[in-house]
């Protein structure tokens, strides 16, 4: 489903990062996703399939902002 995740969204992942946080900000979308840990700032790249399986829920969405601009 294209357009489900947007740059700037904050998502909760199923597993915690070693720093103890499970909230991440999406900084890149496409075939690969780049996400940034909101606690320690670590940046991780994941293939779309793995990212979508790992997301538990979207905490903050920028969908309305993206739709207004595009």
PEKA-V616187 format. One record per backbone hydrogen bond with DSSP energy under -0.5 kcal/mol. NH is the residue of the N-H (numbers start at 1). CO is the residue of the C=O. Records with the same first field share a line. If there is no record, write none. Layout:
# PEKA-V616187
NH: CO ; CO
This chain:
# PEKA-V616187
4: 1
8: 26
9: 6
10: 60
11: 9 ; 24
12: 57
13: 11 ; 22
14: 54
17: 21
20: 17
24: 11
25: 36
26: 9
27: 34
28: 34
33: 46
34: 28
35: 33 ; 44
36: 25
37: 42
38: 23
41: 37
44: 35
46: 33
48: 31
51: 47
52: 48
53: 49
54: 50
55: 51
56: 12
57: 12
59: 10 ; 57
60: 10
66: 62
67: 63
68: 64
69: 65
70: 66
